[in-house]
Amino acid sequence: MHGLVNRALQGFLIDTYGEVTWDEVLSQAGLPAGGFESMLHYEDRLTGEVIVAASAVLHKDRCTLLEDLGTYLLSHPNQEGLRRLMRFGGDSFFDFLQSLDDLSGRARLALPDLDMPDLTIQHDSHNRFVLSVRWGLPGAGSVFLGALRAMADDYGALAFFEAEEGEDGEERVVIDLVDQSFASGRSFTLGGRVA
Amino acid sequence: MIQDRVIGLSGTALDQLMPMHLWVGPSGLINRVGPTLSRIAARDLRGQPLFDVIDLHRPRSARTLEALLSLQGARLTLCLRCRPDLQFRGIVVGLPAGVGGLIQLSLGLSFAKAVDDCGLTLKDFSPCDQTVDLLYLREANAAIARESRKLTERLQRARQAAEQQALTDTLTGLANRRAMDAALLALTEVPVPRFGLMHLDLDFFKEVNDSLGHAAGDHVLTHVADILRSEIRGGDIVARVGGDEFVLLFRDCDDPDLLEAIGARLISRLEEPTIFDGQPCRISASAGSVLASRYDHPTPDRMLNDADVALYASKNRGRAQHTLYSEDLLAPLRPN
């Protein structure tokens, strides 16, 4: 697993629950103190072990934990860069949803070795979308559920989300887009943030 | 001929297809400006003479509409006179029936600056335009570069910390001063310390370094280290504590004669010349030793200091010899 994925998990647990909790998670998972480096690769098993340990330490079921992770990734100030990259997907939440087909391709453009899930978005009916997610670790659907919720807020759209189990380990998120301009949303300018 | 059949496009369709176009009429005045280009210019360009609006950088020759139209299909480099800092790429085609020409522009490498300065949004780009992908990539790459930089900085700090904590002398592979200090402290802290400490300083090493160079000096130090290592027992310690200074710690040693014998043997072995680059390097060594058993409560400082006194006694007597510390060595220093 790419270090960025583990690092995202680490950032989520530290920024939300503090360093002490993170140290506890590492020790429960039997991992050395400190944490992950974003530009290194780690065995997939480690990511799974951290999720299991965090779920135990925080008394949260896996799905809730991963949903919170998804929301954190696109709404916490420390992850502003990621939110911005997602906003490149479209000018409205509707366009953004359509652009999810391109998300993995775009990410691989920047980081060819990043473990991105396979994503397919289907526009079922007037305002109903189904996102299918397939990934090495179970739970990516929950991450996307939380992430899409955060993005709907970001665009100021009103939408309802529901997780579904698909076939052969596929996970689905069903999106009912009720109102595209429900609230003003957060501002986004194309230019601006490059250090 | 179907391929040359003229098509009519509404202005809106033109704007959608080519949001950065300039339509020039036969008189050389601008008829229509694409919405994104209008936004970049931040003024109404319609009705103005083309060459008052654009500055053609390459090819420089064209100064009339006719000359420009003769460049149909060629790559143009130009900027708007009101935005000389943004260089565009362009292409021009002639319109049928003498109604002028159509210039299509792209931001080229100015994309980032144009987007930053002109407040362009996703809507300003045609879905066929890859500028947004470029912006995405630029931002993603900057974020990745930041992460890599952070990693490099952390590794750099870790390396420095590791070097500071290192216990080995990198040139000779012997223990370093830090390792020797720790070992000496441990040896003195047992209930009844019984060990010998020898301070050894090379003679004529500076001469070798000065006459044959640093590489020869390094060669000699490595050679010295090999000899010292071969002369000690398993649990003993030999450390390089300075440029050409060494400290040896002999465990379970309480025999002055044994120390004298080791000192003499070490010196005679070190005096055998070693060859570097065909040149013999000749050195010797002076040494001073002390036994822990001669103190009621030996401390590292005290023992190192007394070994030093013995070493300088060896030097004062003409170098290339070993001296065991005794109170008598201090006598000449005392008045009277």
Interface residues (C-beta under 8 A of the other chain):
Chain A: L4 E37 S38 M39 L40 G81 R84 L85 F88 G90 D91 D95 R106 A107 L109 A110 L111 T189 L190 G191 G192 R193 V194 A195
Chain B: A112 V115 D116 D117 G119 L120 T121 L122 K123 V132 D133 L135 Y136 L137 R138 E139 A140 N141 A142 A143 I144 R146 E147 S148 K150 L151 R154
